[in-house]
Amino acid sequence: DRVLVRIKDLTVEKADKEVWVRGRIHTSRAKGKQCFLVLRQQQFNIQALVAVGQHASKQMVKFAANITKESIVDIEGVVRKAYQKVGGCTQQDVELHVQRIYVISSAEPRLPLQLDDAVRPEVEGEEDGRATVNQDTRLDNRIIDLRTSTSQAIFCLQSGICQLFRETLIRKGFVEIQTPKIISAASEGGANVFTVSYFKTSAYLAQSPQLYKQMCICADFEKVFCVGPVFRAEDSNTHRHLTEFVGLDIEMAFNYHYHEVVDEIADTLVQIFKGLQERFQTEIQTVSKQFPCEPFKFLEPTLRLEYREGVAMLREAGVEMGDEEDLSTPNEKLLGRLVKEKYDTDFYILDKYPLAVRPFYTMPDPANPKISNSYDMFMRGEEILSGAQRIHDPQLLTERAKHHGIDLEKIKAYIDSFRFGAPPHAGGGIGLERVTMLYLGLHNVRQTSMFPRDPKRLTP
């Protein structure tokens, strides 16, 4: 008749109550006629005591001590207030006095990695010679690694980003759409696509939902967004690139100026940041124990700089670059540090990129043909969104495609989308894993991809 209780809910208010808890054996330590277990659920754990007495025999204590780590058990017992803080547990004010224990699923004795090693900060491991777990070992044994309190917190927070993204945009009047991931031509006219067999012909995995977002705008949906996988066949073995990631994509018609869209996207990200601060402090603190980081800072309204201003800041810092040169990754990071020093924000927008460094579908600035109505958004000095006003005039789009040397036949369906009346519109795509990584101050996007895909990894 007892109700299953979550470990995170076992507080002093539950003292002296009989409860039933299911969790994993994290550690066990026998001491005389007692056995101390640490029982874990996700990122929460509690000390459980099996002691010889009315409810436990010597054999039961011995049985409990021999249960292998990571086994799943059911425990019936009484919540007791702890005499002193229980170190190493999230529930420090109470412990569980065990009356019955049942093994639901037994783990093998030899684990591919120890969870305590996997949550140890690297600096601590280096200082006292204790083991830490390298990234390949983690990813090769991802199921175990995902059980750590840090991984649990990371992916709970990532789920929160998706939830806040949807909540915010639906509140703003956007419609969520689902777009095809198997397409007939490269989404962005490039070569970095995965080719798949499609019956008697070939197809491609979508690099972006952009074409379909724009088609929906042409179909008078006005404001759309989608959440789904994006595929990039780029041989980029960096800390921030994946061959498959989750895209948070936005497209929107505007009335007067593309900055209407820029402001809407920036505010959406700000609402996400605020929501994370309000709802996910436990997860943020859990991750920071292993990966210490300064809290993420942002401004309202969001700081927006023009590209030329960013270039001027870099030149002042000693960087040599041309007016129409794109930002390299080191220069992006340096600019992020300069912006943080000057404006005290980790999040900002760089607007009015040179037309020469943007895709063919980017709208030129009507006042300056060398500049475009395009923008990137940055977190901690790394790009998380690339966006622009799209060319909605088929004649201009054709001219720009020719200028870029693109085969018009391959993008005919794209250009034809705008032949029956298309409103001015803009949008952008956000990488979910990258946002999670940078918000938490982590150093590799593979930490925020549940089962990452990169040029060298296709399993698990």
C-alpha positions as CSV (number, residue, x, y, z in Angstrom):
1,D,0.0,0.0,0.0
2,R,3.0,2.3,0.3
3,V,3.6,5.0,-2.4
4,L,6.9,5.1,-4.2
5,V,8.8,8.2,-3.0
6,R,11.4,10.2,-4.9
7,I,14.8,10.7,-3.2
8,K,14.7,14.4,-3.8
9,D,11.5,14.6,-1.7
10,L,13.1,12.9,1.3
11,T,13.5,15.8,3.6
12,V,13.1,16.5,7.4
13,E,9.4,16.9,6.8
14,K,9.3,13.2,6.0
15,A,11.1,12.2,9.2
16,D,9.7,9.1,11.0
17,K,7.6,8.2,7.9
18,E,7.7,4.8,6.4
19,V,8.6,5.0,2.7
20,W,9.3,2.9,-0.3
21,V,12.2,4.1,-2.6
22,R,13.6,2.6,-5.8
23,G,17.2,3.6,-6.8
24,R,20.6,2.4,-7.8
25,I,23.3,1.3,-5.3
26,H,26.0,4.0,-5.7
27,T,28.3,2.8,-2.9
28,S,28.2,0.3,-0.1
29,R,30.3,0.1,3.0
30,A,30.1,-2.6,5.7
31,K,31.1,-1.7,9.2
32,G,30.6,-4.4,11.9
33,K,26.9,-5.1,12.3
34,Q,26.0,-2.2,9.9
35,C,26.1,-1.5,6.2
36,F,25.9,2.0,4.8
37,L,24.5,2.3,1.3
38,V,24.3,5.4,-0.9
39,L,21.1,5.1,-3.0
40,R,20.9,7.2,-6.1
41,Q,18.2,8.5,-8.4
42,Q,19.4,10.8,-11.2
43,Q,21.3,13.6,-9.6
44,F,19.9,13.0,-6.0
45,N,21.2,10.5,-3.4
46,I,20.6,9.5,0.2
47,Q,22.4,7.4,2.8
48,A,20.6,4.2,3.7
49,L,21.5,2.2,6.8
50,V,21.0,-1.5,7.2
51,A,21.7,-2.4,10.9
52,V,21.3,-5.7,12.8
53,G,18.1,-5.3,15.0
54,Q,14.4,-5.8,14.8
55,H,14.2,-5.5,11.1
56,A,17.6,-6.8,9.9
57,S,19.6,-9.9,10.6
58,K,23.4,-10.4,10.2
59,Q,22.6,-12.2,6.9
60,M,20.6,-9.2,5.6
61,V,23.5,-6.9,6.4
62,K,25.9,-9.2,4.6
63,F,23.5,-9.5,1.7
64,A,23.2,-5.7,1.4
65,A,27.0,-5.2,1.5
66,N,27.4,-7.7,-1.4
67,I,24.9,-6.0,-3.8
68,T,27.0,-4.8,-6.7
69,K,27.3,-1.1,-7.5
70,E,24.7,0.2,-10.0
71,S,22.2,-2.5,-9.2
72,I,18.6,-1.3,-9.0
73,V,16.9,-2.0,-5.6
74,D,13.7,-1.3,-3.9
75,I,14.1,-0.3,-0.2
76,E,11.3,-0.1,2.4
77,G,12.3,1.8,5.5
78,V,11.9,4.7,7.8
79,V,13.2,8.2,7.1
80,R,15.2,9.4,10.1
81,K,16.7,12.8,10.9
82,A,20.5,12.6,10.7
83,Y,22.5,13.4,13.8
84,Q,24.9,15.4,11.7
85,K,25.1,16.4,8.0
86,V,25.6,13.5,5.7
87,G,28.6,14.5,3.5
88,G,28.6,13.4,-0.1
89,C,24.8,13.1,-0.4
90,T,22.3,15.6,-1.7
91,Q,19.9,14.7,1.1
92,Q,22.2,15.8,4.0
93,D,19.6,16.2,6.8
94,V,18.0,12.7,6.7
95,E,18.9,9.1,6.2
96,L,16.9,6.0,5.4
97,H,16.8,3.2,8.0
98,V,16.2,0.0,5.9
99,Q,13.6,-2.6,6.9
100,R,13.5,-4.6,3.6
101,I,15.6,-4.5,0.5
102,Y,14.9,-6.2,-2.8
103,V,17.2,-6.5,-5.8
104,I,15.2,-5.6,-8.9
105,S,18.1,-5.8,-11.4
106,S,21.6,-6.8,-10.6
107,A,24.6,-5.1,-12.3
108,E,27.7,-6.9,-13.3
109,P,30.5,-6.6,-10.7
110,R,33.0,-5.0,-13.1
111,L,32.0,-1.6,-14.3
112,P,33.7,0.1,-17.4
113,L,34.1,3.3,-15.3
114,Q,33.5,4.4,-11.8
115,L,30.9,7.1,-11.4
116,D,32.8,8.9,-8.6
117,D,35.8,9.1,-11.0
118,A,33.5,10.4,-13.8
119,V,32.2,13.4,-11.7
120,R,35.6,14.3,-10.2
121,P,36.9,17.8,-11.4
122,E,40.0,17.2,-13.6
123,V,42.0,19.7,-11.4
124,E,41.3,17.7,-8.3
125,G,42.3,14.5,-10.0
126,E,45.6,16.1,-11.1
127,E,46.3,17.5,-7.7
128,D,45.9,14.3,-5.6
129,G,46.6,11.6,-8.2
130,R,43.1,10.2,-8.3
131,A,41.5,8.9,-11.5
132,T,39.4,11.0,-13.8
133,V,37.6,9.6,-16.9
134,N,38.6,10.8,-20.4
135,Q,36.1,11.8,-23.0
136,D,36.4,8.7,-25.3
137,T,35.9,6.4,-22.4
138,R,32.8,8.3,-21.4
139,L,31.4,8.2,-24.9
140,D,32.3,4.5,-25.5
141,N,30.3,3.8,-22.3
142,R,27.7,6.5,-22.6
143,I,25.0,4.7,-20.8
144,I,27.1,4.6,-17.6
145,D,28.4,8.2,-18.1
146,L,24.8,9.5,-18.5
147,R,24.0,8.2,-15.0
148,T,26.4,10.7,-13.4
149,S,24.9,13.6,-11.5
150,T,26.6,16.0,-13.9
151,S,25.2,14.4,-17.1
152,Q,21.7,14.1,-15.5
153,A,21.8,17.8,-14.7
154,I,23.1,18.8,-18.2
155,F,20.3,17.0,-20.0
156,C,17.6,18.1,-17.6
157,L,18.7,21.7,-18.3
158,Q,18.8,21.0,-22.1
159,S,15.3,19.7,-21.9
160,G,14.4,23.0,-20.2
161,I,15.9,25.0,-23.1
162,C,13.6,23.2,-25.5
163,Q,10.6,23.7,-23.3
164,L,11.3,27.4,-22.8
165,F,12.0,27.9,-26.5
166,R,8.5,26.4,-27.3
167,E,6.7,28.2,-24.5
168,T,8.2,31.6,-25.4
169,L,7.5,31.3,-29.2
170,I,4.0,30.0,-28.8
171,R,3.3,32.9,-26.4
172,K,4.6,35.2,-29.2
173,G,2.1,33.7,-31.7
174,F,4.5,31.4,-33.5
175,V,3.3,28.1,-35.0
176,E,5.5,25.0,-34.6
177,I,6.1,23.1,-37.9
178,Q,7.7,19.8,-38.8
179,T,9.9,19.8,-41.9
180,P,11.3,17.0,-44.1
181,K,14.7,15.6,-43.2
182,I,15.1,13.7,-46.5
183,I,15.3,16.2,-49.4
184,S,15.9,16.2,-53.1
185,A,18.7,18.9,-53.2
186,A,21.2,20.3,-50.7
187,S,19.3,22.8,-48.4
188,E,21.9,25.5,-48.7
189,G,23.4,24.7,-52.2
190,G,26.6,23.4,-50.7
191,A,28.5,20.1,-50.9
192,N,28.5,19.3,-47.2
193,V,25.6,17.0,-47.4
194,F,25.0,13.3,-46.6
195,T,23.7,11.4,-49.6
196,V,21.3,8.5,-49.0
197,S,19.8,5.9,-51.3
198,Y,16.2,6.7,-52.1
199,F,14.6,3.9,-54.0
200,K,16.0,4.2,-57.6
201,T,17.6,7.6,-57.0
202,S,19.6,9.5,-54.4
203,A,18.4,12.0,-51.8
204,Y,20.1,14.1,-49.1
205,L,19.8,14.6,-45.3
206,A,18.7,18.2,-44.7
207,Q,21.4,20.6,-43.7
208,S,18.7,23.0,-42.5
209,P,14.9,23.4,-42.5
210,Q,15.3,26.8,-44.0
211,L,13.7,26.2,-47.4
212,Y,10.6,24.8,-45.7
213,K,10.4,27.5,-43.1
214,Q,10.5,30.1,-45.9
215,M,7.8,28.2,-47.9
216,C,5.6,28.3,-44.8
217,I,6.1,32.1,-44.6
218,C,5.1,32.3,-48.3
219,A,2.0,30.2,-47.3
220,D,1.0,33.0,-44.9
221,F,1.9,31.3,-41.6
222,E,3.8,34.6,-40.7
223,K,5.7,33.2,-37.7
224,V,7.0,29.6,-37.6
225,F,9.6,27.6,-35.6
226,C,10.7,24.0,-35.6
227,V,12.9,21.7,-33.4
228,G,14.6,18.8,-35.1
229,P,17.8,17.1,-36.3
230,V,20.1,18.9,-38.7
231,F,22.9,17.1,-40.6
232,R,26.2,18.6,-41.7
233,A,28.7,16.4,-43.6
234,E,31.7,18.6,-42.5
235,D,34.9,17.0,-41.6
236,S,35.3,19.3,-38.6
237,N,36.9,17.7,-35.6
238,T,36.6,20.7,-33.2
239,H,35.1,21.2,-29.8
240,R,31.9,22.7,-31.2
241,H,31.1,20.9,-34.4
242,L,28.9,17.8,-34.8
243,T,27.7,16.0,-37.9
244,E,24.2,15.7,-36.4
245,F,22.7,18.2,-34.0
246,V,19.3,19.6,-32.9
247,G,18.3,22.8,-34.6
248,L,16.0,25.3,-33.0
249,D,14.9,27.2,-36.0
250,I,12.8,30.4,-36.4
251,E,11.4,32.2,-39.4
252,M,9.2,35.3,-39.4
253,A,7.6,37.8,-41.7
254,F,8.1,41.4,-40.8
255,N,6.4,44.7,-41.6
256,Y,9.0,47.5,-41.7
257,H,12.5,46.3,-40.9
258,Y,14.4,43.0,-40.4
259,H,15.4,44.2,-36.9
260,E,11.8,43.2,-35.9
261,V,12.9,39.6,-36.3
262,V,16.3,40.2,-34.7
263,D,14.7,41.6,-31.6
264,E,12.2,38.8,-31.5
265,I,14.9,36.1,-31.6
266,A,17.1,37.9,-29.1
267,D,14.2,38.3,-26.7
268,T,13.4,34.6,-27.1
269,L,16.9,33.7,-26.0
270,V,16.8,36.1,-23.1
271,Q,13.5,34.5,-21.9
272,I,15.3,31.1,-22.1
273,F,18.2,32.4,-20.1
274,K,15.9,33.9,-17.5
275,G,13.8,30.7,-17.3
276,L,17.0,28.6,-16.7
277,Q,18.0,30.9,-13.9
278,E,14.6,30.6,-12.3
279,R,13.9,26.9,-12.8
280,F,17.2,25.1,-13.1
281,Q,19.4,26.4,-10.3
282,T,19.9,22.9,-8.9
283,E,21.1,21.6,-12.2
284,I,23.4,24.7,-12.8
285,Q,25.0,24.2,-9.3
286,T,25.4,20.4,-9.9
287,V,27.3,21.0,-13.2
288,S,29.4,23.8,-11.6
289,K,30.7,21.4,-9.0
290,Q,32.6,19.5,-11.6
291,F,33.0,22.3,-14.2
292,P,33.3,25.6,-12.3
293,C,32.2,28.5,-14.4
294,E,31.1,32.1,-13.9
295,P,27.3,32.6,-14.0
296,F,26.0,33.5,-17.5
297,K,25.4,37.3,-17.9
298,F,23.1,39.0,-20.4
299,L,21.5,42.4,-20.9
300,E,18.0,43.6,-21.5
301,P,17.6,44.7,-24.2
302,T,20.4,42.6,-25.8
303,L,23.5,44.4,-26.9
304,R,23.7,44.8,-30.7
305,L,26.9,45.9,-32.4
306,E,27.5,46.4,-36.1
307,Y,30.2,44.2,-37.7
308,R,32.3,47.3,-38.4
309,E,32.3,48.1,-34.6
310,G,33.4,44.6,-33.8
311,V,36.2,44.8,-36.3
312,A,37.3,48.2,-34.8
313,M,37.4,46.6,-31.3
314,L,39.6,43.8,-32.7
315,R,41.9,46.2,-34.5
316,E,42.3,48.2,-31.3
317,A,43.4,45.0,-29.6
318,G,46.0,44.5,-32.3
319,V,44.2,42.2,-34.8
320,E,44.9,42.8,-38.4
321,M,41.8,42.1,-40.6
322,G,40.1,43.6,-43.6
323,D,36.6,45.2,-43.7
324,E,35.1,42.3,-45.7
325,E,37.0,39.5,-43.9
326,D,35.0,37.0,-41.9
327,L,35.7,36.4,-38.3
328,S,38.0,33.4,-37.5
329,T,37.2,31.3,-34.4
330,P,40.1,32.9,-32.4
331,N,38.9,36.4,-33.4
332,E,35.3,35.4,-32.4
333,K,36.6,34.4,-28.9
334,L,38.7,37.5,-28.5
335,L,35.8,39.7,-29.5
336,G,33.7,37.9,-26.9
337,R,36.3,38.7,-24.2
338,L,36.5,42.4,-25.4
339,V,32.7,42.7,-25.3
340,K,32.5,41.1,-21.8
341,E,35.2,43.6,-20.5
342,K,33.4,46.6,-22.0
343,Y,29.7,45.8,-21.7
344,D,29.7,43.0,-19.0
345,T,27.6,40.6,-21.1
346,D,28.1,37.1,-22.3
347,F,25.4,37.4,-25.0
348,Y,25.4,39.9,-27.8
349,I,24.4,40.3,-31.5
350,L,26.8,41.2,-34.4
351,D,24.8,42.9,-37.2
352,K,25.4,44.0,-40.8
353,Y,28.0,41.4,-41.9
354,P,29.8,42.0,-45.2
355,L,27.8,40.6,-48.1
356,A,30.9,38.8,-49.4
357,V,31.0,36.3,-46.5
358,R,27.3,35.4,-46.4
359,P,25.2,32.9,-48.4
360,F,23.7,33.8,-51.7
361,Y,20.1,34.1,-50.3
362,T,21.1,37.0,-47.9
363,M,19.5,40.3,-48.6
364,P,22.0,43.1,-49.4
365,D,21.8,46.3,-47.4
366,P,19.9,48.7,-49.7
367,A,22.1,51.6,-48.5
368,N,25.4,49.8,-49.1
369,P,25.9,47.0,-51.6
370,K,29.0,45.7,-49.7
371,I,27.0,45.1,-46.5
372,S,24.1,42.6,-45.8
373,N,21.1,42.5,-43.6
374,S,22.5,39.6,-41.7
375,Y,23.5,38.9,-38.1
376,D,25.1,36.4,-35.8
377,M,24.4,35.9,-32.1
378,F,27.1,34.9,-29.6
379,M,27.4,33.3,-26.2
380,R,30.7,33.5,-24.3
381,G,32.4,34.5,-27.5
382,E,31.1,31.7,-29.7
383,E,28.5,31.8,-32.4
384,I,25.2,30.1,-31.6
385,L,22.9,31.6,-34.3
386,S,23.5,32.7,-37.8
387,G,20.6,34.5,-39.5
388,A,19.6,37.0,-42.1
389,Q,16.9,38.7,-44.0
390,R,16.2,36.4,-46.9
391,I,15.9,37.6,-50.5
392,H,12.2,37.2,-51.3
393,D,12.4,38.6,-54.9
394,P,13.0,35.7,-57.4
395,Q,14.9,37.9,-59.8
396,L,17.4,39.2,-57.3
397,L,17.7,35.7,-55.8
398,T,18.6,34.4,-59.3
399,E,21.2,37.1,-59.8
400,R,22.8,36.4,-56.4
401,A,22.9,32.7,-57.0
402,K,24.7,33.3,-60.4
403,H,27.1,35.6,-58.6
404,H,28.0,32.7,-56.3
405,G,28.4,30.2,-59.1
406,I,25.5,28.1,-58.0
407,D,23.8,25.7,-60.5
408,L,20.3,27.3,-60.9
409,E,18.7,24.0,-61.8
410,K,19.6,22.6,-58.4
411,I,17.9,25.4,-56.5
412,K,14.9,25.8,-59.0
413,A,12.4,24.7,-56.4
414,Y,13.8,27.2,-53.9
415,I,13.6,30.2,-56.3
416,D,10.2,29.1,-57.5
417,S,8.9,29.4,-53.9
418,F,8.9,33.2,-54.2
419,R,7.2,33.6,-57.6
420,F,3.7,33.8,-56.3
421,G,4.1,36.6,-53.7
422,A,6.3,36.4,-50.7
423,P,6.4,38.8,-47.7
424,P,9.7,40.2,-46.5
425,H,11.0,37.8,-43.9
426,A,14.1,36.8,-41.9
427,G,15.1,34.1,-39.5
428,G,17.9,32.0,-38.1
429,G,19.0,28.6,-36.7
430,I,20.2,27.9,-33.2
431,G,22.3,24.8,-32.2
432,L,20.7,23.3,-29.1
433,E,23.9,21.5,-28.0
434,R,26.0,24.6,-28.4
435,V,23.6,26.8,-26.4
436,T,23.7,24.2,-23.6
437,M,27.5,24.0,-23.7
438,L,28.0,27.7,-23.6
439,Y,25.4,28.5,-21.0
440,L,27.0,26.1,-18.6
441,G,30.5,27.1,-19.6
442,L,31.5,23.6,-20.7
443,H,34.4,23.0,-23.2
444,N,33.1,20.4,-25.6
445,V,29.8,20.1,-27.4
446,R,30.0,16.3,-27.0
447,Q,29.2,16.8,-23.3
448,T,25.8,18.2,-24.3
449,S,25.0,15.8,-27.1
450,M,23.4,12.7,-25.6
451,F,24.8,10.3,-28.3
452,P,27.2,12.6,-30.3
453,R,27.9,12.1,-34.0
454,D,31.1,13.5,-35.4
455,P,33.4,12.4,-38.3
456,K,35.0,9.8,-36.1
457,R,32.0,8.6,-34.0
458,L,29.0,6.7,-35.2
459,T,28.3,4.6,-32.1
460,P,26.8,4.0,-29.6
